[in-house]
Amino acid sequence: MSNVSISTNKLSIGYDAAVVQRDLTFSLYRGEMVCMLGPNGCGKSTLLRTLAGLQPALNGAYNLASLGSQTSTLNSKSIALVLTERLSLENTTVHDVVAMGRYPYTSFLGGLTEADEQVITDSLRQVGFGDQSVERTFFNAHSDGEKQRILIAKALAQQTPIILLDEPTAHLDLPHRILVLRLLRNLAHEQGKTILISTHELDLALALSDRILLMSPHARGVQLDTAENLKKADAFTSAFGMDIFDPLG
């Protein structure tokens, strides 16, 4: 049985007639964390939104192993998406935020079963909240780092094979950036999930990702390989237009 979780074939992405990237062909596998790097405006967020079904592909196709060929329909049982927007949820408990991840499985009235409640508790435990009393606290009472872990718990509660994250460390300090990326790497390796992350955390991505999806500007495509191989090929200089490993050069 194939280990491919996501594959694209000559995929073009963008908005209306504005092509951001074209002819993207690559495959992502179960059990790996892939970090997507590239300069601003190269299409990282657009690719995530397209794969999640939030916007249609302009051309070509993409395939999710659990669903088959996709167009523009978000399937919340196959993909969990964590966006970069800073959320402020007044009078919303941690439990209720994570419970949103169970909605694809609940009844029409949205009632939670005992099994759903256990998934919520287990998801919070997996991101480091072992004390069940945290479920009763308000989401806004937590730090940015804690909020990000809670949102990852919400994604885990969806029990999807694929998790897509757009800049999950954007508002965090260095220790929490490391913690979140380590957490995501462990989830990929231990639970066999495919995790694709858009990030500007170059050093952490090089150190922690299994592979790098390096996106070039001006619709010049992507390269998918290990950080070591991309360095050897001088691919980062080509994508960013400068030697990012020698900022004084």
N, C-alpha and C positions, 0 to 999 in steps of 0.2 A: 504494500500500500504506500502511495506517495506521501512524502513528508511535507509537501508544499502546502502552505496555508493560504497565501495570496500570490496570484500571478497576474501580470499585465502583458498585453500584446499590442504593440504600436498604439499605446494609449496617448491621446492628446487631451490636455486639460486647460481650463481657462474660463472666461466669462463671455457669453455670446460669441462674437467674432474675434475676440482678443485671445489669442493662443498664448498661454504662459509657458507650457512645455508640450513638446510633441514627440511621438514615436517612442514612448517609454515602454521598454520590455525588460522585466525582471521578475524574480521569484523570491518570496520570503518563506521561511520554514517554521514549523512548530518548534517551540523550545528555544527560540533565539530572540535576543533583544537587538534591534537595529536602530541606530541613531541616524537621523537625516540631518545633514549639514549643508550649508550653502549660504550665499549672500542674501541680504534682504531683497524681496521681490522676485526670487527665483521660482517660487511656486510650492514651497514646502506645505504651507497651510492649505493651499488649493488642492494638493494631492491628497492630504488627509481627508478633507471634506468630500472629495470625489469618491475615495475608497469607502467612506462611511455612508455614501448615498445621499448626502445633503445637497449635492449639486450634480448635474449630469456630466458625463464625459463628452467632449467635443467630437472625439473620433476614437476608433479602436475599441478595445474591450479590456475588462479586468474580471478576474475569477476568484471567488472565495470558495475554498474547498468544501465548506459545509453547505453552500447555497448554489454553486454553479455560476454561470455568466450573469453579470450584474448590469443594471442600467442606472436608475436613480432612486431606488427604494431602500431606505434605511431599515435594516433588519436588526432589531435590538437584542435578538437572541444569538447573533453571530459576532457583532462588533459593539464594543463599548468605546465611546469617544469622550475624552477629557480635554476640554478646550482651555485656552489660556486666560479667558476673562476672569477677573477678580470678582468673586461672588460675594454679595452681602445679602444674607437671608435673615431678615428680622424675625425674631420669635419662632425660629425653626430649630428643632433639636437635631443633634447629630444622628439620632435614630431615624428621624424623618428624612434627612438627606440621603442616608445610605439606603433607606427603604425605597427611594425612587428607583434604585436599580432592580427592584423586584417587580416593578409594574408590568413588564412583559409576561410575567407568569401568574399574575393575580387574576381574580375574577373581574367581571364587568364593574362591580362596585369597588374594586381595589382593595378588598379585604386581605389581610395577611394571615397566613396559617402559622401553626407552630413551627413547621419546617422553614417557612420564610423567615421567621424571627431568629431561628438558629443560624441561617445563612448570614443575616445581618450581623449577629454577634461574632460569627467566625470570620467574616470579612474584616471587621474592625480589629480583631485579634491579629490577623495576618499583617496588618500595617502598624502593629505596635501598641494598640490600645487593648491591653489585657483586662483592665478594670471595666466591668460591664456598666458601672455607674456613669461612664462617659456618655452613654447613649442618651441620658436624660439632660445633658448639658446643652447649652445653645451653641449653634455653629459659630455665630459671630463672636463668642467669648474666647475662641481659640486663636492661636498665632497663625501666621501665614503658612508656616511649615506644617502645623497640625491640620489646617484646613486642606492642604494639598493631599495629605495622607487620607483624610476623610473622603475626599473626592475619588481617590484611588480605591478606597473601600467600596464606594458606590459602584465603581466599574467592576470590581470583583464580585459584588452581589448580583450583577447581571449574569454571571457564570458564562461568559462568552469565551470562545477560543482565541479571539483577537482583541487586543486593546490598542487603540490609537491615542496618542497624547500630543497636544500642541503646546510646546514650551512649558512643561510641567514644573520647571524650576525657576521660572522667570522672576518671581517675586521673593525668592528665598535667599538667605545668607549661605555662605559656603558650606558649613556643616550640614545644613538641611538639604542643600543641593546634592551633596554626596550621599546622604541618607536615602533620599528619594530615588536616585538612580540605582543605588545598590539594591534597594527594595524591589524595583522593577526588574532588575537583572535576575534576582533570586526567584521572583514569581515566574519569569519565563523559563528558567532552568528547572525549577522544582515542580511546576504545574504544567509544563509543556505548552504554555501559551505563546502566541506570536505577539510581540510588543514592538510597535513602531513609534519612535519619538522624534518629533521635530524639536531641534534645540540649537542654541548658540554656544553651548558649553563644550568648546572644542577639546580642552584637556581631559575632561571627565568622559566625554564620548569616546575619545581615543583609548582611554584606559579601561572603560567598563563595557563598551558595546561588543557584541560578537562580530558584527559587520557594520560598515558605514555605507549609507546611501548618500552619495555626494552629488548634489544638484548644482549644475552650472547655470549662470544667468542667460538671458536672451534666448530661451528655448533651445539651449545647446545640449539638453539631455542630462542623464544621470549615469553615474558609475556606482556599482555595488560590489564591494570587496572588503577584505580586512583592512584595518588601518595601516598595517605594515606594508601591504601590497600597494595601496594607494599612495603612500609616502614614496615608495621606491619609483613609482611611475610619475612622480611630481604632479599628481592629479590635483592636489590642494592649491598649488600655485596657479594652475590653469583655471580652476573654478573661482578662486577669490581674486585673481588678477595681481597677486603679490605673494611673496614668500612669508606666509603667516607664522612660520617657525623662526623667523629672524626679523622681528619687528624693527630693529635698529638698522637693518641693512638697506 
